[in-house]
């Protein structure tokens, strides 16, 4: 790549995903520059621009797409809007990164993949768990054995802080992450899924792969703020490896891998030194912070109070003076590494290892099949033509 060359990046959307993840991550990468920002919310846009000082600040997406110095567009918008926004970016000749879910149907994802190929542009999506340091170690353990692994994954949140959670399709908007992760870990295509729902958006799933690997997913919103959101456990060949909430790995009979802890992630305004403590103490630090957060949310019944003035007054009182990191964003799920890899690949003119349109189509096809299984009570077969380019 040319010496000193920096990739110009534009951001569509100044909400949490861009504001907490992608904007600060791009700002940390010396091979990239925050070139432009666009959002319809003028206050949110001004706040993000004041922090990162882009050259172009606009409420008009077409202005950003017309700017020749914007080479990569990072889209984090409402899921129903993202397919058309990504299409516009590709048609304008930009590389496009679109947050998950890329779209809410597999066919929409595949249409975007075909358009990117026709335009000779990169289309990537936000399956950052592929780049989480702990999960990279898990993948190496899986690759070292010949037997099909059995994988259990817990993705369990406390959604009492999100009263509108049931209005969003959890299998598509969130579990798509895990469908992609399992396919990546075993490097294989899923062939069938069974999903049981109890009662609303609380699921247990079994996923089978062509080569014999299986995955079990436990997911929903009835967890607790004090409990780690995610855990993966993999059964290998008379060997085990497990990771708790991205911060601590334990293994048995896996060569070169017995016990590791991983640094967390500090956020501007929340810095307390917990990221490096996690690298030394692992899960204990994660639990310590989660218990503090749980105490604030559960004090005086805040989390169980219906939306309205009383709940907001309780929230303001309970959180007053509290310096607490975002509960699910304080561990390293691979956001920075994924963005750094994408930018370096684009500068080098190489195909990135990022999840693309085909990977997004596969994950959404799994979500669609799981929803059908939950409705019918039957195992649903997956047809790989739903995510193949030809």
ZALUM-789528 format. One record per residue (C-alpha): residue in three letters; x, y, z. Coordinates in steps of 0.02 Angstrom, whole numbers, padded with zeros to 5 digits, always signed. Each point is the difference from the previous one (the first is absolute). Layout:
// residues N
alaXYZ/...
END
This chain:
// residues 390
unk+00000+00000+00000/unk+00063+00179-00030/unk+00103+00067+00144/unk-00105+00104+00118/unk-00163-00038-00091/unk-00155+00012+00109/unk-00172-00067-00040/unk-00141+00128+00004/unk-00147-00064+00102/unk-00177+00069+00009/unk-00128-00047+00132/unk-00186-00013-00031/unk-00086+00007+00169/unk+00062+00076+00162/unk-00089-00121+00118/unk+00078-00117+00126/unk+00085-00124-00118/unk+00091+00133-00098/unk+00025+00117+00148/unk+00063-00130+00124/unk+00090-00118-00118/unk+00039+00045-00179/unk+00038+00186+00013/unk+00125-00014+00144/unk+00076-00156-00077/unk+00030+00082-00169/unk+00070+00154+00090/unk+00128-00114+00084/unk+00061-00074-00165/unk+00139+00106-00074/unk-00031-00070-00176/unk-00176+00074-00002/unk-00081+00168+00025/unk-00174+00048+00055/unk-00051+00094-00157/unk-00188+00023+00011/unk-00153-00026+00109/unk-00185-00004-00041/unk-00154-00013+00110/unk-00175+00073-00007/unk+00007+00039+00186/unk+00090+00167+00005/unk+00042-00006+00186/unk+00072-00175-00009/unk+00098+00045-00156/unk+00072+00157+00079/unk+00054-00095+00155/unk+00092-00132-00102/unk+00079+00130-00113/unk+00063+00101+00148/unk+00092-00153+00062/unk+00078-00059-00164/unk+00009+00158-00110/unk-00045-00072-00172/unk+00026+00111-00152/unk-00181-00026-00057/unk-00149+00005+00117/unk-00168-00019-00087/unk-00179-00058+00019/unk-00003-00050-00183/unk+00064-00175-00040/unk+00017+00046-00183/unk+00127+00135+00045/unk+00111-00127+00086/unk-00016-00124-00143/unk+00048+00135-00125/unk+00160+00041+00095/unk+00150-00082-00089/unk+00103+00001+00160/unk-00122-00120+00084/unk+00057-00174-00051/unk-00085-00108+00133/unk-00175+00031+00068/unk-00042-00074+00170/unk-00187-00020+00021/unk-00084-00023+00169/unk-00184+00041-00020/unk-00170-00078+00036/unk+00007-00178-00071/unk-00146+00021-00122/unk+00089+00148-00081/unk+00172-00078-00018/unk-00020-00100-00162/unk-00048+00154-00101/unk+00133+00108+00083/unk+00132-00132-00039/unk-00062-00012-00179/unk+00018+00188-00022/unk+00176-00006+00069/unk+00054-00139-00119/unk-00081+00083-00149/unk+00096+00159+00042/unk+00162-00099-00014/unk+00039-00011+00186/unk+00058-00147+00102/unk-00137-00034+00127/unk+00001-00067+00177/unk-00177-00025+00064/unk-00040-00048+00178/unk-00093-00160+00039/unk-00126-00048-00052/unk+00049+00050-00176/unk-00181-00031-00047/unk-00148-00094+00069/unk-00009-00126-00142/unk+00135-00111-00073/unk-00049+00051-00176/unk+00030+00185+00038/unk+00175-00044+00064/unk+00035-00101-00156/unk-00058+00142-00113/unk+00125+00116+00086/unk+00138-00130-00018/unk-00033-00012-00187/unk-00001+00189-00018/unk+00166+00016+00094/unk+00078-00130-00115/unk-00066+00089-00155/unk+00069+00166+00061/unk+00168-00074+00053/unk-00026+00064+00177/unk+00015-00079+00172/unk-00159-00031+00099/unk+00030-00044+00183/unk-00114-00023+00148/unk+00020+00015+00188/unk+00032-00178+00055/unk+00141+00058+00112/unk+00004-00158+00109/unk+00108-00081-00136/unk+00136+00121+00055/unk-00019-00015+00190/unk+00170-00057+00069/unk-00077-00135+00108/unk-00100-00072-00144/unk+00153+00000-00113/unk+00079-00117+00128/unk-00157-00109+00000/unk+00007-00014-00189/unk+00180-00058+00005/unk-00050-00135+00123/unk-00144-00056-00113/unk+00113-00003-00154/unk+00128-00111+00090/unk-00117-00150+00014/unk-00083-00109-00131/unk-00161-00047+00091/unk-00155+00109-00024/unk-00017+00113+00153/unk-00155+00021+00108/unk-00025+00183+00047/unk-00113+00080+00129/unk-00027+00188-00003/unk-00091+00109+00126/unk-00057+00172-00058/unk-00109+00056+00144/unk-00037+00182+00038/unk-00098+00097+00130/unk-00114+00103-00111/unk-00093+00090+00139/unk+00103+00153-00049/unk-00076-00013-00175/unk-00190+00005+00016/unk-00022-00012-00190/unk+00107-00158-00014/unk-00146-00114-00047/unk-00040+00111-00149/unk+00161-00052-00088/unk+00028-00174-00077/unk+00133-00071+00116/unk+00047-00147-00111/unk+00039+00117-00145/unk+00065+00154+00090/unk+00112-00086+00128/unk+00013-00189-00020/unk+00061+00026-00178/unk+00168+00036+00085/unk+00007-00176+00071/unk-00057-00087-00159/unk+00146+00084-00088/unk+00121-00038+00142/unk-00039-00186+00003/unk+00015-00015-00189/unk+00168+00089+00009/unk+00064-00105+00144/unk-00036-00167-00084/unk+00032+00066-00177/unk-00154-00090-00063/unk-00175+00027-00067/unk-00155-00021+00112/unk-00125-00129-00062/unk-00144+00002+00124/unk-00065+00089+00153/unk-00124-00036+00139/unk-00063+00143+00109/unk-00113-00003+00154/unk-00072+00164+00064/unk-00056+00031+00180/unk-00094+00114+00017/unk+00041+00155-00106/unk+00172+00020-00080/unk+00079-00123+00122/unk+00077-00140-00103/unk+00097-00161+00003/unk+00070-00054-00168/unk+00093-00148-00072/unk+00099+00029-00160/unk+00076-00141-00103/unk+00142+00020-00126/unk+00041-00100-00156/unk+00158-00076+00074/unk-00083-00058+00161/unk+00034+00147+00117/unk-00145+00057+00108/unk-00041+00159+00091/unk-00119+00037+00144/unk-00053+00180+00030/unk-00090+00062+00157/unk-00059+00178-00023/unk-00126+00129+00058/unk-00028+00150+00110/unk-00037-00077+00171/unk+00179+00004+00064/unk+00064+00113+00138/unk+00112+00154-00009/unk+00120-00082+00123/unk+00024-00157-00106/unk+00120-00012-00148/unk-00095+00018-00163/unk+00100-00124-00105/unk+00087-00167+00022/unk+00064-00125-00126/unk+00047-00180+00041/unk+00073-00119-00129/unk+00016-00189+00015/unk+00146-00061-00105/unk+00087-00172+00000/unk+00009-00041+00186/unk+00038+00184+00022/unk-00097+00156+00049/unk+00016+00187-00022/unk-00115+00134+00070/unk-00002+00190+00004/unk-00099+00106+00122/unk-00057+00169-00065/unk+00155+00022-00110/unk+00114+00029+00150/unk+00053-00171+00064/unk+00039-00164-00089/unk+00025-00170+00079/unk+00045-00158-00092/unk+00038-00183+00036/unk+00111-00109-00107/unk+00026+00137-00131/unk+00185+00018-00043/unk+00068+00172+00043/unk-00164+00060+00070/unk-00052-00022+00181/unk-00048+00167+00077/unk+00003+00176-00072/unk-00075+00168+00045/unk-00033+00139-00125/unk+00002+00188+00018/unk-00167+00090-00001/unk-00039+00164-00084/unk+00000+00171+00082/unk-00122+00131-00059/unk+00026+00187-00002/unk-00089+00069+00152/unk-00002-00168+00087/unk+00186-00036+00016/unk+00036-00085+00165/unk+00143-00117-00041/unk-00113-00152-00012/unk+00063-00049-00174/unk+00175-00043+00060/unk-00066-00077+00160/unk-00099-00121-00108/unk+00161-00053-00085/unk+00066-00052+00171/unk-00155-00055+00095/unk-00121-00049-00138/unk-00181-00038+00042/unk+00013+00063+00179/unk+00013+00180-00063/unk-00144-00024-00122/unk-00110-00066+00141/unk+00051+00140+00116/unk-00055+00133-00124/unk-00158-00093-00047/unk-00052-00013+00182/unk+00023+00188+00020/unk-00107+00031-00155/unk-00132-00123+00059/unk-00010+00088+00168/unk-00040+00166-00084/unk-00129-00075-00117/unk-00088-00103+00133/unk+00000+00129+00140/unk-00178+00055+00046/unk-00071-00109-00139/unk+00066+00109-00141/unk+00021-00140-00128/unk-00178-00065+00030/unk-00085+00171-00003/unk-00105+00026-00158/unk+00061+00133-00123/unk-00054+00175+00047/unk+00043+00149+00110/unk+00020-00104+00159/unk+00125-00117-00082/unk+00099+00144-00074/unk+00007+00091+00167/unk+00062-00160+00085/unk+00130-00026-00137/unk+00065+00178+00016/unk+00012-00017+00190/unk+00082-00172+00001/unk+00130+00041-00132/unk+00041+00174+00066/unk+00187+00010+00031/unk+00028-00180-00055/unk+00150-00031-00115/unk-00043-00168-00077/unk+00049-00070-00171/unk-00132-00060-00124/unk-00045-00170+00070/unk+00026-00105-00157/unk+00135+00108-00080/unk+00138-00012+00130/unk+00077-00163-00067/unk+00098-00023-00161/unk-00120-00075-00127/unk+00115+00042-00145/unk-00070+00168-00058/unk+00169+00086-00016/unk+00093-00147-00076/unk-00139-00026-00129/unk+00003+00182-00055/unk+00190+00009-00004/unk+00008-00157-00107/unk-00131+00067-00122/unk+00089+00166-00022/unk+00171-00081-00024/unk-00072-00120-00130/unk-00082+00142-00097/unk+00161+00101-00001/unk+00097-00152-00060/unk-00129-00042-00134/unk-00028-00171+00076/unk-00159-00095+00038/unk-00034+00015+00187/unk-00039-00148+00112/unk-00149+00100+00066/unk-00173-00077-00012/unk-00079+00054-00164/unk-00166-00006-00088/unk-00001-00188-00021/unk+00039-00025+00184/unk-00141+00120+00044/unk-00119-00094-00113/unk+00047-00165+00082/unk-00029+00067+00175/unk-00168+00077-00044/unk-00054-00160-00088/unk+00037-00091+00164/unk-00104+00129+00094/unk-00145-00015-00121/unk+00005-00190+00014/unk+00009+00009+00190/unk-00153+00113+00005/unk-00094-00124-00110/unk+00052-00144+00114/unk-00060+00097+00153/unk-00169+00026-00084/unk-00024-00177-00061/unk+00094-00105+00128/unk+00090-00091-00142/unk+00183-00015-00049/unk+00029+00113-00151/unk+00126-00045-00134/unk+00114+00136-00067/unk+00031+00019-00186/unk+00173+00072-00037/unk-00067+00076-00162/unk-00075+00135+00113/unk+00174+00071+00027/unk+00099-00055-00152/unk+00045+00129-00133/unk-00037-00116-00146/
END
